[in-house]
Structure formats: C-alpha cells, structure tokens
Amino acid sequence: AMASMARRQPFAMGSGWVLRSRICASKHYFFIQKMHKRKFSMRISSKSENKAQVIILGGGTVGRTMAVMLSRFNVDTCLIDRDPIEDSSKPKHPRAHVLHTRTMEILRELGLEDDVHKVAPPLSQWRHFRYMTSMLGEELGSVDFFRGDSARWLRKSSPASLSHLSQPILDSILDRTIDTSSTSPRFPGKIRRLNGYRGESFEILEDNRVKVSAVDIDGSGGVSEIFGDYLVAADGANSMVRRTLNIDLQGESALQHFVSVHFTCSALWPRLRDLRRPGMLHFVFSVPAIGVLVAHNFEKGEWVAQFPYYPPHQTEEEVTEFSRCEKMIKDCIGAQAEDISVEVHSADAWCMNGLVADSFSDEELKVFLVGDSAHQFPPSGGFGLNAGMQDAHNLAWKLASVLHKQADKDILTSYSPERKSVCTQLKDLSVDNFYRGLLVPEALALPPVIPGLLSQALDTKAAEVVIPNSAKSAVLETVLGVGRALNPLLSTPAMTLFKAESLRRLRVVLENFKSLPLLFPHHDLGLEYNVPGSLVSGTISSQKPRFLEGVQQYQARLAPGARLPHIWFSLTPHSNPSEDLKPLSSLDLCSHLLSPTASGELMETIRNSNMSKLSQNSPRWILLLDGEGPDFDGEGLCGVARVCGRVASTRIVGDDQNWLATSRIREKFMGKILEISRLIQDRNQKTSEKVPETIRVWDAEGAWSALVAAAGGGKNFGVLVRPDGHIGWVGANATGLGIPRLRSLIAGECLELKSKR
C-alpha cells in the first residue's frame, strides 16, 4: 500500500517553500492550512475538469510554439496562460526581437516564415550596432554585420534568413495559428487556451497521468484541474514546476541589474533617418545617462531602453518610476530632445543571469522544462527566445511519436541531455558576449566595474556611519554623474587629447571584431546533439573550429547529431531548365514533406499524393541513400526518393530511358511536373499504401556529392535524419540500416532518398 501511494507523488507549491508529500495524508492537510493562513481561497465548487494529451504551463512565446508544434502532429494540448486574453490596442512590453536562422527554419516548417517577413522591418534598418554620445549627437563608431563573409556564408547555409521582429508581433502570428487549430489540415490537434490562470501545483496520479491545478487570478480565485499524459513547463525563470521538482540551476547569477523601459517616440525615426543612423542597438554614453536603446520598429516609433541600476541602494520602485525613465530616455536622445514627445508604456526591473537547469525533465519522463524554466541567458546574442523555441522543436516530435505509439517512451530520455548540452554552450557564449560588450566602455575610459565597486563601498560599515541609507541612492547617482562628466568624451579643449585616444581605442575594438557581435553562424546552425544520451548512433568525430570576423563559423557536414546541411535540389538534371521550376531545399524535403512554404511544384505533387496522406501530421524519419544498390525494404518506414547526380547524361532508374532528352524535359517540366506524380500514382495503383513511394530530385550543383565524399562515402552510404532535421546516423551499408538501437525506437514513417552520381 505504501508503494502504491508513493507512486502518486503529489506536489504543491506555496510561497517561498516547497512541500513534497508522497505518503502521509496529514501533509495535504498541512498544505491546506498553510494556504488558509495566507488568505488564499481554493474554491472547490468552481473546479472544472479538463483533459488534454499534453498540458503546457505558460503561454508565452515558447509555450505558444510548443502548442502549435504539437497541433501540427495532431496532439491535443491545454495551454495555461496567467495573462488574460490580450487587448490588441494595449501595448505589450517587448523583450526578445532577434530570430536566428535556425528559428526561422523552424517557422518555415510551420508555414509561418512568410508571415514573419511580411511584418518584420527591412534589413537596412537593423543591420548596424551604433555607439554614440547621444541618439542625435556625435556618433563614436558603428558596425555593419552584413557586409562581411560571415553574413554571406550564413545566407548560403540555409533557405531561411535571420530576422528582427518584436516578440509581441511574433506572439500575434502564433495566436492566429492557435485560433485556427483543429480546423486546419496543417494543425489538426486541438489547442485549448486557459487564460487568466496561474499554475499552482501538479501531481502524477496512480494511473500515470499528470494533474495540474490552476488558479483563476482575476476572477473568483477558483481552481481548474487539468489532466494530461504529459506536462511541459514553459512557466519562466521563476518556474513553479522546476522548483517543485527540486531541479537546481547552475552558472553565473546576478551578472547585472537593469531596468527595461518600453516607450514610443514617433519623432525619433525621421531624425535618425535624416542622419542616416538606422540600427538595431544604439549604445549611448552620455554625461547624464548611459544605456542601450533597442529599435523594435523604427517606423512605428517603438523602442525599448535598457539602463543599469545598482541594488540595494537603488530600488525597483525608484528605477521604474515613469518620470525618471522618461528623463533618462530624453537624456539619451540628446540636447534636441526637448521638442520630442516620449510616451513610456511600462518599466520592468530585471536581473541578468547565465544559468542552466541540472535536468530538463523529471525522472519519470512525465514533466519537461522548456525555455526560461530550463535556462536563462544574458540577452547579448539573443539566444534566450531562440533556444526556447528550439527546445519545443526538439521535444514536440518525441512526445508525438510516443503518444501516437510510433516509438517507445525511451526516446524521451534524449531530450534533457541533448538540449542541456546545447544550452550550456549557448549560456557560456552569452556570458562571454556580455563581457565582450564591456570592452567598448572600457575603451572609452568608462570602466563598467566602477559603479559596482562604488555600490559595494556604500555597504561598508564606514559608509553606514557617514551616509544614512536614505541618502545612498542620491550619493551613488551623484558620484556616477561626476565620473561621467570627467570622461574624455566631453568636447572641451582640455580633454581633446584624451578624447582622441579614447576614440582610437574604440576603433581598435570595433575594427578587430572584439565588440558584441550580431551573427553567430556556428552557434546558430552548427551545434550538434552528440553527448551521451543523445538519440544518435555512429562515430562522432571532432571538428576543428574556424573563426572569422570574431565569431566561430558554421561548417556543414554529415555527422551524427548535426543539423542536416541545406542543399538546393533541382527538379531536373539541368540547373535551370525553366523559371517556373524553383529549387527545393533539403530541409524542406525533410520537414515531413508538408512545409507549406516549400517552393516548387514538387511539393504540391507530394502534398496531393498518397505519400502525403500516409505521412500527414506524423513525425517522420528520413533515410538518404547515396549510390547504386539494392532498394531499402521500407520496413517501418515510408517513402522513397532518389537524388540524382548533376551530370545531364546520368541515367535514371525507371521505365523511361529517354527522359533526360532536352525536349522531354521541356515537355514534362514546363509548368506541369508530372513525372513524379505519375510514378506515385502508378505505384499507388499497383501496391498497398505502406510500400515506399519514389521521388526523384537532382543534386544540381554537386553539393550533396561533396558532403558524401567528405563524410567518407562508401557502398550504399546513408544518412538517417530525425524529424527535427538533425542527423541520427551516418554510415555505409545503409540498406541494412545496421543501427538496431535506432531501429527499435523508430516505428512509423520514413522517407528514403537515393543519390546516383
């Protein structure tokens, strides 16, 4: 009986303490009494029971993304969001704004890439970081991140492109997708939203389900109980779920305190445009204030300012006071700000950390952490939101595979080691970027350690004797202001020589790529799932890092755990037979053959074919086979495609040996690509639905052949690609698969791709 009760593992979260009650019923009574003493009512009369396959606690961007991805795989979810249904006319405090290339690839899979580009500001407005004495004053230096080779190589490495979009706008795009879930063929899974509720506790029941108790925040205070097979915690940095599971965070905490101010200023963009000073980040070093102004949308006049502050001598209430924030913003704009109107919408104090959770899941594989609940990074590099969305991308297909009984639940063990290893690398880079960003003020003779040392000095016993606590904030502000006034950036004759030296040091930092970067090609596309516990198999070789323009570069390769390299496939053996035939990315072909933004008539043919029906809304493994040899038997898999060599004389396996003739190409491909569909239709008529289909595309530029050769090649060389686009296995003799571990885990569908040079 005790063992049976111990399995229940109910959890309850109070204020500042954790109660873990496994056996003794009296502990539940103690919890209720504790809640009563806090005057917090749990009205059982208002309780309602809800069911979903996956409960998502936290309705921010990562929680929304998780819901959309699971809906795509026909998994029903309940999305619990403490925020009420948002009023679109009320401004929401923007935070993240950079969408990395890999994140845009994920949005491409979901069919949302074009939606982002339609509303994102043009590249010309955000390609620079600028350093200045004020927004309208002297510019000290700038960096254009899209002039160099890093940007060019990054563009060539993906069908998608990095974007700059304010987080609330991305949320609205996800919301539209959520609103159409269950009615859209692309998103058949139901998403039920529970807005205005805070997750209060959860427990794992005897029947192995998860129960979450959520409290109505703005209404009656009643409790809604939601039951599901799994719980995904996207409940932020102060995650109730993580704390209840007693999962610790490791890393660097309290690196710096900031106040984030959301404001609009429509008059600022015309002035900056006239001065030819557009930019994503504007670092201002002025006598009255030092801060960073982030342009979320120039034309709409939407900005976020970040100012450092120093607790405990400066309190949250003090630094978030609107009049103080408005003054600091105008100080950053400069002397001409008197006739410029600034409207402050919100101000939040926050602490910058570099932390990663010890584990991203519980031991029973019923509860998973994503986003800020699992990791917290400095914003330098913009990895926080991107890592959270990629957490969801890694986890969604695994949960769907288990829920649809296509795979054993053991695949869920791979989520934590895979994402923890990647997020640890991103945390280290983000912390390094933070310190890298301090090189600019150091070059300008504004040592960033001075305010912190001054704040510590005010904590000494000697200072307490001389300076009362109520005056310490004013003393701190005064001393810092005097220090900035004595800075050599002041254009006074006595300081001219020192100013020239400061600007020289700044140029050295910027020209040698030592300042904070915007592009991180390797950490964007090149991070691999290759640690113990990853869902990969095969020999993993190390790769010598390559640095350019101050950042590590992405190097495409066919290796276990790596993202499948992007290759433009052609629909004919000629590189450009017709303007009507757009190339097809290997990533589009691998994204379940359902990507609505994948270009080319090939994708329409696939969507309308039996293959699409077989694979629709189901996570798919993809096998790419290179060279001549026996066909893969397709056991437990689905779909066959052949990537043929670029040489026009290459023969295609099939009945039509004259298919390569130029006239035949024009006949078959001018606007109507029907060779592929005919093959599919003929095969469907002759065989059962479970027999693999055949698709033919061409390695028109020889990129696939080069990657195969670099990976060692061999007879029947194969690459097994997971549903998230990462490689699970690479090796020869792939027709036999030769990977019992993966084969035992994979049940369902897979696409076989053959290459013939």
N, C-alpha and C positions, 0 to 999 in steps of 0.2 A: 504493500500500500504506500509506503514511504517513497519507493522508487517511482511509482506511478505519479504521485503528487510532485515529485522533484522534476518530472518532465515538463510540468506546466510552465515553470519559470516566469511567473508574473513580474512585471516591472512597474514601478510607479515613480514619478519624478516630482519632488516637492521643490521648495525654493531654497537652493543652496545646499541641498542634501540629496542623497540617493538611497532609496530603500529597495533592497533586493530580497524579496520574500519567496522562498521556494517551498517550504513545508508548513510552517506554523501559521494557522489561520489568524491567530491573535495579532500578527503583524499587519494584516489587512485592516483590522480594526484600529490599530495604532495609526495607520496612514489616514483613515477617515477622520479620526480625532484631530490629527495634525492639520488636516485641511480645514476642519471646522474652526480651529483656533485662528487660522489665517482669514476667517470670514470669507471662505471661498466655497460657494454652494455647488454641489453636484446634483442637479435635479433629475432624478431617475425618471420622473414622469415624462420628461421631454426627450428621453432616449429613443433613438431610431436605429434600426439595424440595416446596414448597407453591406453589400458584397461586391468584391472585385477580385480578379486574379492577382493583381499587384496593387498595393497601396503605396502611393507616393506622398510622403510627408514633406511639404514645402513646395510652394507654387511659383518660385522664381524662375529665371530663365532655364536653369538646369532641370528643375522639376518639370517644367513645360516640355522641354526637349525629350526627357525620358518618356513622358506620356505619349508624345507624337511618335516616337520611335517604336514603342510597344504597340500603339494602334496600327502602325504600318504592318506589324507582324500578327495582326488580328488578336491582340491580347487586350482584355478589358482592364481598365485602371480606374482608381479613385484618386483624384488629385486634391489634396487638402492644402488650402492656402489661407494663412492667417489674415491676408489682406482682403477687404471686401471687393466686390465687383467694381472695377475701376471706372471712374468718371473720365472719359477721354478728354474732356475740356480742362481738367485739372492737371497741371504739370507734375510729372513724377521725377524724383531725383535720379539723374542718370549716374551710372557708375562706370561699368566697362564700356568700351567703344571700339576696340580693335578685334576684328575677326580674322584669325590666322588662316593660312591657306588650307590646312588640313580641316579646319572647322568649315570652311566654305565648301570643301569636297563633301563633307557630311550633309550640309544643307543642300548640295546638288543632288545627293542621293534622295533626299526627301522632296525634291522638286521645288525648293524654296530659294535656290541661288538667284534666279532672276528677280524674285521679289525683293531680295536684299539690294541688288544692284540698281533697281529702279528708284529706290528711295535714299540710297547712300550718296553722300557728297562726292563730287568728282575728285579724282586723284590730285589734280592741280591744287586743290585747296588743303590737302593734308600730307603732302609728301615731305614737308620740312619740319624740323625742330628749330626753334629760334631762341636766341639768347639776347636779352636787351635790358636797358636801364629802365624802360617803361614801354608799354604797348605802342605808344605814339611817339616815343622818344628815340634815343640812339640805339641802333642795333649793333651788338657786340660781335655777333657771329651767327652762322646758321649751317645746317647740314641738310642736303637733299639726298634722301635714302634711295631714290630710284634712278640715279644717274650711273651707278656703278654696276659691276659684274654680278654682285650678289642678287640684285633685283632681276637682272636678265636671266640668270640661271634658275631662279625661283619660278619665273614665269614659264620657262620651258619644262619645268618638272611637274607641272600639274595642269589639268584642264580648267581649274578654278583659279581665282586670284584673291589675294588678301583684300579685305575691305575695312572701312571705317564707318561704323554705324552705332548710334547711341542705343544703349541697351533697351530702354523702353520701346523704341521703334521695333527692335527685333522681337520683343515680347508681343507686340501687337500682331506681327506676322505669324508667330506661333499660335496666338489666340485664334486667328481666323482659321487656321488648320484644325485646332481643337474643336471649334464650333461646328465644323463640318464632319467631324469624326463619326464613324458608324454609318454615315450616308454616302461617303466617298469610297469608290472601289480601291483607291490607294491607301485609305486609312479606315479599314473596316472595324477595328477594335473600338469599343465604346470608352469614352473618357467622361467620367462624371466628376464635376468640379464641386468641391465643398468649400466655398469662400466664407471668410469671416470666422474660421475655426482654427484653434491652436491645438496641436498635438500635445496631450497631457501625459499619456502613459501608453504602454503597449505590453503585450504578453504573448507568449507562444502557448497555444492550447494543447490539450491532450491529443486532439485529432490532427496535430501538426499544422494547424492554421495559425495565422497571426491576427491578433485583435488589437486595434488601435482605438483609444478613447480620445475624442477631440472635443474641446470645449468651445461653445459659441461665445465669442469675445464680446461682440457689441449688442447681442440680443439678450436672451433670457439667462444666459450662463449655463444652459443645459448641455448635456453630453450626448454626442452621437458616437455610437460604436460601429466601427467598420471592420469587416472580416475579409481576409485575403490569404492567398497562398504565400505571398512574399511581401516584405516591406522594404521600400527604397527610401532612405533618409536623405532628403535634399534640404534639410532644415537649418542650414547656415553654420557659421563659425561657432555659435554657442549651442550646437546641436544637442537637443534633449536626448536623442537616440544614442549618440556617441557617448555621452556622459553616463547614461543609464547602463550601457554595456561595459562601462569602465575601460574604454579604449583611450589610451593616452596619446598625446601629441608630442612629437619630437622636433627639435630645431631651435630657431632663434626667435624669441618673443620680444615685444616692445622695442623694435628697432627704432621707431619714431612715432610720435603722435601728430595727427593732422586734423584740421577742420576742413571738411569738404562743403563748398558753397555752390548751390545751383542758382544761377541767375540768367536773366535775359537782358540783352543790350543790343537793340536793333541798329543803333547808330555806329557801332564799333566796326562792323564789316566794311561799310563803304570807305571808312578812313583807312583801314588796313589794305583794302584793295587798291586805293589810290597810291599808297606807299609801297605796293607790291610786296606785301608781307603776309601772305596766307601761310598757315602752318597748323599742324595738329597740336603741338605743345609749344607754349610760349613761356620760357623761363625768365622771370623778371627779378632783377637785382637792383633795387632802388633804396634810397635812404629811408623813406617811411615804411617800406614793406618789402618782403621777399616772398615770392610764391610762384606757382605754376598755374597758368590759365589754359584749360583744355577746350579747344573748339569742337563742340559736338555737332553743331550745324551753323556755319557762318551766316547763311542767308536768312535763317530764322532767328539769328541772334542768340542761340542757345549755348551757354558756357557752363563749365564747372571750374571753380578755383580751388586750389589746394594750398593751405597755409600751415606751416608747422606751429605747434604750440608745446608748452612745457609744463605738464602737471608735476606736482600738485599745486604749484604756485599760480598756474593759470587753470581755471576750472572749465568744465564743459559748458556750464551755463554762461560763463563770461565770453568764451571764444565763439559761441554760436549765436550771440546776440545780433540781430539783423542789422542794427545801425553800425555796429563795429565792423561787420562783414562788408557792408556797403562802402564804408570808408576805406577799408583795405583794398577793395576792388578798384575804387577810383584812384587810390594811390598807385596801384599797378598800371592803370591806364595812362596816367601821367598828368602833366600840367594842364592839358587841354580837356580834362575830364569834367570840368565844371559845367559845361553845357551838354553833357552826355547823361542821359537817363539810364539808371541801373535799377532793375527790379529783382530783389532777392526772393526766391521761392522757398528755399529750405537750406538748412545748415546742419551738418552731422559731424560730430567728433568721432574719430576712429583711431585705432591703434594698429600699426603695421607689424605684421608677424611673418615669419618664414617657418611654417610648421606642417608636418605630415603625420597622419594617424599611424599608429603601430599596425593596425589592420583595417581593411576596408570592408570587413564583413564579420558577422558573429560566427562562432564555431559550428553552429548547426546549419549554416548556409540558408538562413531564412531572412536575414536582415543585412542590408548592404548600404554603405555610405557612398555618396557621390557629391561632387562639388565642394563647397566650403566646409561641409561637415567632415570631409576627409582630408582637406588640405587648405592652407591659407598661405598665399604668396604676396610679397611686395608687388605693387602694380607695375613696377619697372619691367617692361617686356610684355605686359598684357596677357599673362598666361593663366590667370585665375579662372575667368569665364570659359576660355577655350579648353582648359584641362577638364573643367566640369562637364562640358558638352561631350568631350571625348570619353569621359568616364561612362556617360549614358550610352554612347555608341558601342563601347566595349561590353557593357552589361546587358543591353536590351536583347541582342540576338541570342545570348546564352540563356536568359530567362525564357524567351520564346521557344527555344529548342527544347527545353525541359518541359515547359507547360504543354507543348504540342506533342510530347512523348517522342520527339525525334532524337533525343540524346539523353544520356544518363545525367543525373544531377551532379555527378563528379566534375563536369565541365565548369561548374560554378566556383570550384576551388581555385580556378586560374584567375578569377577577377582580381582578387586582392594583390597577389604578387605582381601581376602584370602592371596594374595601374599604380601601385605603390612605387615600383622601381622607376617608372616614367615620371611620376610626380615628384619623387625625391630629386631627380635630375633637374626638373623644372624649378623646384624650390631653390636648389643651390644656385642655378643660373640667375633667378630673380633676385636673390640676396646679393650676388655678385654685381648685378646690374645696379642695385641700389647704391652700393659703394662706388661703382663706376660713375654714377651720376654726380657724386660729390666731388669729382675731380675738377669740374667746372668752377664751382665756388671757391675751391682751394686755389685754382689758378688765378682767380680774381681777388685773391687776398681776403676771402671771406670764409675762414676755416669753419666748417659746419660743426665741429666738436665744441666750439667756444660756448654756444648757448647751453648745451648740455652740462658743461663744466660749471658754468655760472649758476645753473639751476641747482646743481649738487652743492655748490658753495653756500647757497641760501639755506640749505638743510643743516649746515653745521651748527654746533652749539654756540659758537662765537657769533654767528649771524643772528641766531634767535635772541641773543641778549641785546643786540643793537637794533635789529629790524623786527617789528611786530609782524605776525603772519598776514595781517590785513594789508600790509604795505608791500609785501614781497612781489606781488604781481606788477605793481607800478614800478618798483625798482628794477625788476627784470626787463620790462619794456623800455625803461629809460636808458639803461646801460646798453642794451642791444641797439637802440636807436643811435646813441652816441658812437658806438662802434661802426655802424653803417655810414654815419656822417663822416667819419675819418677815413673811409675807404678811398683808395686812389682812383676809383671810377669818377669821383667828383671832378668836374672840369674847372678846377681852379689852377692858376699859374703855378702855385707851389707844388701841386701834385701832378703836373703834366708828365714828368719823367716817370713817376711811379705808375701812372695810368698806362703809358706806352709799354712798360714792362709787363703789366697785368694782361694787356691785350695780346702781347707776344706769347705769353704762356698759354692763353686761351687758344690761340691759333694752333699751337703745337698739339694741344689736346684734341681739337676738332680734326685737324688735317691728318693726324696719325690714328684716327678711328678709336680713340680712347674714351670718348664720351658715351652716353647712353644710346644704344642702337634702337632701331625700329624693326629691322628684319633679322630673323634668327633661322636661317634655312635648315640647319641640321635639327634643331630642337622643334622645328615646325613639322618637318616631313621625315626626318631620319631616325627618330627614336624607335627602338626595337623592343619587342617582348621576348627577351632571351634569358630571363633569370629562372632559377629553379622554381617549378610550379607552373610555369607558363604552358599554355596549350599549344606547344610546338614540338617538333621532333626533328632530329638530324644534327649534324655537326655545325656548330656556330663558331665561325672564325672572327677574329678581331679585325677591325678596320682602322687604318691609320687616319687620324683626323686631319682635315685640310682646312686651313684658316685663310680667309680673305676679307679685307676691309674690316678687320677687327672682330669677325664672327666666324664660327665654325660652319662650314658649307655642307650642304646635303650631297650625298654620294649614292646614286641609285645602285641597287644590287639585288640579286635574287638570293636571299638568305632567310633562314627560319626566324620568324618574329618581325621581319622588316615589312613595312608597307609595300604592297605591290607597286613597282615603278609605273609611272604614267607613260604610255606609248600611244601614239596616234596610229590606229589601224585604218587601213583603206578598204573600201568595198570592192576594189578591182586590183589586178596586179599592176596597174599603172598608178602613179602617184596622184594624178589629177585628170581623170578622164572627162569629168563634167563638173560644172559649178554646182549642179544640183546635188551632188554626192558629197556630203560633208564627212570629214573623218570621224572616227569613233574612238574614244579613249578606252584604254584597257580598264580603267576604273569604272567607266560606265558599263562596260560589258560584264564586269564582276559585281556590280551592285544589283544583283538579283534580276538583271535584265528588265527592270521595271522603272528605271530612273526616268521620270517624265521630262527632264531637261536634256537627256542624252540626244545628241543630234544625229541626223541621218535616217533614211527610210528603213534601214535595217532594224532600228529599234521599234518602229511601228509594225514591221513584219513580225518581230518577235512577240510584241505585246498581243497581237491578234492571233498568234499561233497557239497550238496545243501546248507548246513548251511553256508559254507564259501562264496558261491555266494550271499546269502542273506545279509551277513554282510560285504562284502568286501568294504574297504575304507569308512566305515561309523562308526562314534563314537558309541560305544555300552555300555549300562549299563548292569550290570551282577547281577543277583539275586541268592544268595546261600541259599538254604533251607535245614534245618537240621531236621532229624527225619521223622517218618511216617506221612502221612496225605494226604489231597487232593492235586492234582496237581494244580499248578498255571495256570490260564487260558491263560496267554500269551498275553493278550490284549495290543497292542502297544509294545510288546516285541518280542524277537526271541530267540529260542534255549533252550533246556533242557539238563541238565547233572546231574548225581547222583554221589555224593561222598559217597562211601560205607565204612562201618567200617572195621577195620583191622582184625577182627576175621575171620578165614577161614570158620567157619560154618555159617557166615552171609548169609542170603538168598537175592537173587537179584530179584527185581520185573521184571518179564519178562516171556516169554513162556518156556524158557529152564531152568527147575529147577535143572538139573544135571550139570549145567555149572561150578560149583565150584569143581567138582571132579578133582583130580590132573591130571589124564590122559587127561581130556578135556581141562584143562588149557594148557598143553603142546601142545596138538593138535592145539588149536586155537591161541596160542601166540608164538610158536617157529618161529619167523621171519615173521609171517603173522598175524597181528592183525586185524581180520576181523569181530569179533563180533560187534564191534562198527559200522563199515561201513555197515554191514548187517542191523542193526537196522535202520540206517539212510536211506539206500536205500529202505528198506521195507516201511518205513513211507512216504518217498517221493512219492512212487507209489500209496499210498492209500489216501494221503491228499494233500491239497494245499500247496504251498510254505510257506505261512505265519504261518502255525502251528508250534509250537516249536518242535525242534528236541530233541533227547535224547542221552546223552553221559554218560558213566559210568567210573569213576576212583575211586581209593581207597585211603583212609587215612591210609596208611600202617603203620605209626609209631604212630598213635593216636594223632598227633599234632593238627589237626582240632578239634577233640573232646575235647581236653584240653582247647582250646581257647573258644569254645562254652560254656563249663562249667564255665569258669572264667567270661564270659560275662553274666551269669545268665540263659542261655538256655531257656527252655520253649517250649510249643507246637508250632510246625511249626515255630521254631526260624529261622530268616532270616537275611541276611546281603546283603544290596544293595550296589554295588560297581560302582563307576563312571568310565567313560572311561579313566581317568588318574590314575586309581588304588587306589584312595582314597575312603574311605567308606562314602556313603551318608546317610545311615540309618541302624540301628540295632534294632531288637526287635522281639517279639513273634507275632504269628498270621500273619506271613508274606504272607500267601497265599492270604489274602485280601489286602495286601500292606499297607493299613492303613496310608498312607502318601500322602494326597491329594496335598500338595504343590509340592512334587517331581513328583508325577504322572502327574500333569498338565503341568509340564515343560518337561517331558520326552515323546518324540514321536520318534518312530523308533524302534530300536532293543535292545534286552537284552538277556542275557544267564541265564537260571535258573539252579542252581546247587543244587542237593538234597543230603543230607547226611543221611545215615542209619547206626546206630551203632549196 
